Amino acid sequence: MNRNFRVMSNLFHNGKDSSDDLFESWSYSKENYILFTVGIITIILGYVIMALGETYSFQSLSVAPVFLFTGYLIFIPVSLIYKKNKQK
């Protein structure tokens, strides 16, 4: 059983020591975190604008959904997909 565990461990860790720095192979950069933060702020701002407007106002029915759409469907996905090209 111990031998099987070592074989499985080597499959998942490729023989590397688990004490290696986790963030060396981390694929997200500073730009990803900035885009994600902008998306979260945009979403929060959209909900605040919606809450402050009257029920059937232009603010609640038009402005706030644009902020929410931008945050949820543009900034957050872009922050997860964006990958900076490294010059060799």
PyMOL commands that place a pseudoatom at each C-alpha (Angstrom):
pseudoatom trace, name=CA, resn=MET, resi=1, chain=A, elem=C, hetatm=0, pos=[0.000, 0.000, 0.000]
pseudoatom trace, name=CA, resn=ASN, resi=2, chain=A, elem=C, hetatm=0, pos=[2.864, 2.403, 0.820]
pseudoatom trace, name=CA, resn=ARG, resi=3, chain=A, elem=C, hetatm=0, pos=[4.419, 1.754, -2.601]
pseudoatom trace, name=CA, resn=ASN, resi=4, chain=A, elem=C, hetatm=0, pos=[1.128, 2.601, -4.339]
pseudoatom trace, name=CA, resn=PHE, resi=5, chain=A, elem=C, hetatm=0, pos=[0.934, 5.861, -2.416]
pseudoatom trace, name=CA, resn=ARG, resi=6, chain=A, elem=C, hetatm=0, pos=[4.432, 6.842, -3.588]
pseudoatom trace, name=CA, resn=VAL, resi=7, chain=A, elem=C, hetatm=0, pos=[3.571, 6.000, -7.191]
pseudoatom trace, name=CA, resn=MET, resi=8, chain=A, elem=C, hetatm=0, pos=[0.390, 8.099, -7.037]
pseudoatom trace, name=CA, resn=SER, resi=9, chain=A, elem=C, hetatm=0, pos=[2.272, 10.895, -5.308]
pseudoatom trace, name=CA, resn=ASN, resi=10, chain=A, elem=C, hetatm=0, pos=[4.850, 10.934, -8.109]
pseudoatom trace, name=CA, resn=LEU, resi=11, chain=A, elem=C, hetatm=0, pos=[2.074, 11.110, -10.687]
pseudoatom trace, name=CA, resn=PHE, resi=12, chain=A, elem=C, hetatm=0, pos=[0.617, 14.253, -9.154]
pseudoatom trace, name=CA, resn=HIS, resi=13, chain=A, elem=C, hetatm=0, pos=[3.815, 15.972, -8.042]
pseudoatom trace, name=CA, resn=ASN, resi=14, chain=A, elem=C, hetatm=0, pos=[6.095, 14.892, -10.902]
pseudoatom trace, name=CA, resn=GLY, resi=15, chain=A, elem=C, hetatm=0, pos=[8.814, 13.993, -8.439]
pseudoatom trace, name=CA, resn=LYS, resi=16, chain=A, elem=C, hetatm=0, pos=[9.080, 17.554, -7.128]
pseudoatom trace, name=CA, resn=ASP, resi=17, chain=A, elem=C, hetatm=0, pos=[9.379, 18.340, -3.470]
pseudoatom trace, name=CA, resn=SER, resi=18, chain=A, elem=C, hetatm=0, pos=[6.142, 19.780, -2.094]
pseudoatom trace, name=CA, resn=SER, resi=19, chain=A, elem=C, hetatm=0, pos=[8.076, 22.469, -0.230]
pseudoatom trace, name=CA, resn=ASP, resi=20, chain=A, elem=C, hetatm=0, pos=[8.780, 24.352, -3.491]
pseudoatom trace, name=CA, resn=ASP, resi=21, chain=A, elem=C, hetatm=0, pos=[7.439, 27.872, -3.671]
pseudoatom trace, name=CA, resn=LEU, resi=22, chain=A, elem=C, hetatm=0, pos=[3.791, 27.698, -4.696]
pseudoatom trace, name=CA, resn=PHE, resi=23, chain=A, elem=C, hetatm=0, pos=[3.810, 31.072, -6.408]
pseudoatom trace, name=CA, resn=GLU, resi=24, chain=A, elem=C, hetatm=0, pos=[6.712, 30.242, -8.748]
pseudoatom trace, name=CA, resn=SER, resi=25, chain=A, elem=C, hetatm=0, pos=[4.343, 28.436, -11.070]
pseudoatom trace, name=CA, resn=TRP, resi=26, chain=A, elem=C, hetatm=0, pos=[1.361, 30.665, -10.270]
pseudoatom trace, name=CA, resn=SER, resi=27, chain=A, elem=C, hetatm=0, pos=[-0.146, 31.817, -13.564]
pseudoatom trace, name=CA, resn=TYR, resi=28, chain=A, elem=C, hetatm=0, pos=[-1.786, 35.022, -12.294]
pseudoatom trace, name=CA, resn=SER, resi=29, chain=A, elem=C, hetatm=0, pos=[0.116, 38.282, -12.384]
pseudoatom trace, name=CA, resn=LYS, resi=30, chain=A, elem=C, hetatm=0, pos=[-0.386, 41.685, -10.816]
pseudoatom trace, name=CA, resn=GLU, resi=31, chain=A, elem=C, hetatm=0, pos=[-2.538, 42.744, -13.772]
pseudoatom trace, name=CA, resn=ASN, resi=32, chain=A, elem=C, hetatm=0, pos=[-4.936, 39.841, -13.137]
pseudoatom trace, name=CA, resn=TYR, resi=33, chain=A, elem=C, hetatm=0, pos=[-5.435, 40.911, -9.539]
pseudoatom trace, name=CA, resn=ILE, resi=34, chain=A, elem=C, hetatm=0, pos=[-5.937, 44.544, -10.562]
pseudoatom trace, name=CA, resn=LEU, resi=35, chain=A, elem=C, hetatm=0, pos=[-8.586, 43.558, -13.138]
pseudoatom trace, name=CA, resn=PHE, resi=36, chain=A, elem=C, hetatm=0, pos=[-10.307, 41.309, -10.595]
pseudoatom trace, name=CA, resn=THR, resi=37, chain=A, elem=C, hetatm=0, pos=[-10.346, 44.105, -8.002]
pseudoatom trace, name=CA, resn=VAL, resi=38, chain=A, elem=C, hetatm=0, pos=[-11.753, 46.571, -10.537]
pseudoatom trace, name=CA, resn=GLY, resi=39, chain=A, elem=C, hetatm=0, pos=[-14.460, 44.027, -11.350]
pseudoatom trace, name=CA, resn=ILE, resi=40, chain=A, elem=C, hetatm=0, pos=[-15.399, 43.569, -7.690]
pseudoatom trace, name=CA, resn=ILE, resi=41, chain=A, elem=C, hetatm=0, pos=[-15.486, 47.347, -7.144]
pseudoatom trace, name=CA, resn=THR, resi=42, chain=A, elem=C, hetatm=0, pos=[-17.644, 47.781, -10.262]
pseudoatom trace, name=CA, resn=ILE, resi=43, chain=A, elem=C, hetatm=0, pos=[-20.093, 45.146, -9.022]
pseudoatom trace, name=CA, resn=ILE, resi=44, chain=A, elem=C, hetatm=0, pos=[-20.314, 46.701, -5.558]
pseudoatom trace, name=CA, resn=LEU, resi=45, chain=A, elem=C, hetatm=0, pos=[-20.819, 50.130, -7.116]
pseudoatom trace, name=CA, resn=GLY, resi=46, chain=A, elem=C, hetatm=0, pos=[-23.594, 48.722, -9.317]
pseudoatom trace, name=CA, resn=TYR, resi=47, chain=A, elem=C, hetatm=0, pos=[-25.453, 47.346, -6.296]
pseudoatom trace, name=CA, resn=VAL, resi=48, chain=A, elem=C, hetatm=0, pos=[-24.998, 50.609, -4.372]
pseudoatom trace, name=CA, resn=ILE, resi=49, chain=A, elem=C, hetatm=0, pos=[-26.348, 52.639, -7.312]
pseudoatom trace, name=CA, resn=MET, resi=50, chain=A, elem=C, hetatm=0, pos=[-29.297, 50.260, -7.586]
pseudoatom trace, name=CA, resn=ALA, resi=51, chain=A, elem=C, hetatm=0, pos=[-30.054, 50.482, -3.870]
pseudoatom trace, name=CA, resn=LEU, resi=52, chain=A, elem=C, hetatm=0, pos=[-29.906, 54.291, -3.795]
pseudoatom trace, name=CA, resn=GLY, resi=53, chain=A, elem=C, hetatm=0, pos=[-32.251, 54.808, -6.743]
pseudoatom trace, name=CA, resn=GLU, resi=54, chain=A, elem=C, hetatm=0, pos=[-36.019, 54.736, -6.717]
pseudoatom trace, name=CA, resn=THR, resi=55, chain=A, elem=C, hetatm=0, pos=[-37.692, 51.544, -7.858]
pseudoatom trace, name=CA, resn=TYR, resi=56, chain=A, elem=C, hetatm=0, pos=[-38.496, 52.650, -11.421]
pseudoatom trace, name=CA, resn=SER, resi=57, chain=A, elem=C, hetatm=0, pos=[-35.805, 55.297, -11.885]
pseudoatom trace, name=CA, resn=PHE, resi=58, chain=A, elem=C, hetatm=0, pos=[-33.308, 55.557, -14.726]
pseudoatom trace, name=CA, resn=GLN, resi=59, chain=A, elem=C, hetatm=0, pos=[-30.587, 54.994, -12.151]
pseudoatom trace, name=CA, resn=SER, resi=60, chain=A, elem=C, hetatm=0, pos=[-31.953, 51.632, -10.987]
pseudoatom trace, name=CA, resn=LEU, resi=61, chain=A, elem=C, hetatm=0, pos=[-33.144, 50.364, -14.358]
pseudoatom trace, name=CA, resn=SER, resi=62, chain=A, elem=C, hetatm=0, pos=[-30.335, 51.497, -16.666]
pseudoatom trace, name=CA, resn=VAL, resi=63, chain=A, elem=C, hetatm=0, pos=[-27.167, 52.708, -14.937]
pseudoatom trace, name=CA, resn=ALA, resi=64, chain=A, elem=C, hetatm=0, pos=[-26.826, 50.012, -12.266]
pseudoatom trace, name=CA, resn=PRO, resi=65, chain=A, elem=C, hetatm=0, pos=[-27.327, 47.064, -14.666]
pseudoatom trace, name=CA, resn=VAL, resi=66, chain=A, elem=C, hetatm=0, pos=[-24.601, 48.459, -16.941]
pseudoatom trace, name=CA, resn=PHE, resi=67, chain=A, elem=C, hetatm=0, pos=[-22.173, 48.480, -13.992]
pseudoatom trace, name=CA, resn=LEU, resi=68, chain=A, elem=C, hetatm=0, pos=[-23.209, 44.958, -12.978]
pseudoatom trace, name=CA, resn=PHE, resi=69, chain=A, elem=C, hetatm=0, pos=[-22.924, 43.667, -16.544]
pseudoatom trace, name=CA, resn=THR, resi=70, chain=A, elem=C, hetatm=0, pos=[-19.476, 45.220, -16.909]
pseudoatom trace, name=CA, resn=GLY, resi=71, chain=A, elem=C, hetatm=0, pos=[-18.257, 43.748, -13.632]
pseudoatom trace, name=CA, resn=TYR, resi=72, chain=A, elem=C, hetatm=0, pos=[-19.707, 40.257, -13.966]
pseudoatom trace, name=CA, resn=LEU, resi=73, chain=A, elem=C, hetatm=0, pos=[-19.310, 39.652, -17.696]
pseudoatom trace, name=CA, resn=ILE, resi=74, chain=A, elem=C, hetatm=0, pos=[-16.277, 41.706, -18.670]
pseudoatom trace, name=CA, resn=PHE, resi=75, chain=A, elem=C, hetatm=0, pos=[-13.824, 42.448, -15.838]
pseudoatom trace, name=CA, resn=ILE, resi=76, chain=A, elem=C, hetatm=0, pos=[-14.061, 39.186, -13.861]
pseudoatom trace, name=CA, resn=PRO, resi=77, chain=A, elem=C, hetatm=0, pos=[-13.745, 36.820, -16.875]
pseudoatom trace, name=CA, resn=VAL, resi=78, chain=A, elem=C, hetatm=0, pos=[-10.969, 38.920, -18.418]
pseudoatom trace, name=CA, resn=SER, resi=79, chain=A, elem=C, hetatm=0, pos=[-9.064, 38.849, -15.131]
pseudoatom trace, name=CA, resn=LEU, resi=80, chain=A, elem=C, hetatm=0, pos=[-9.240, 35.047, -15.111]
pseudoatom trace, name=CA, resn=ILE, resi=81, chain=A, elem=C, hetatm=0, pos=[-8.328, 34.586, -18.788]
pseudoatom trace, name=CA, resn=TYR, resi=82, chain=A, elem=C, hetatm=0, pos=[-5.698, 37.315, -19.294]
pseudoatom trace, name=CA, resn=LYS, resi=83, chain=A, elem=C, hetatm=0, pos=[-2.134, 36.042, -19.524]
pseudoatom trace, name=CA, resn=LYS, resi=84, chain=A, elem=C, hetatm=0, pos=[0.814, 38.376, -19.887]
pseudoatom trace, name=CA, resn=ASN, resi=85, chain=A, elem=C, hetatm=0, pos=[3.275, 37.484, -22.654]
pseudoatom trace, name=CA, resn=LYS, resi=86, chain=A, elem=C, hetatm=0, pos=[6.754, 37.037, -21.234]
pseudoatom trace, name=CA, resn=GLN, resi=87, chain=A, elem=C, hetatm=0, pos=[9.676, 38.167, -23.348]
pseudoatom trace, name=CA, resn=LYS, resi=88, chain=A, elem=C, hetatm=0, pos=[12.456, 35.564, -23.547]
for i in range(1, 88): cmd.bond("trace and resi %d" % i, "trace and resi %d" % (i + 1))
show_as sticks, trace
zoom trace
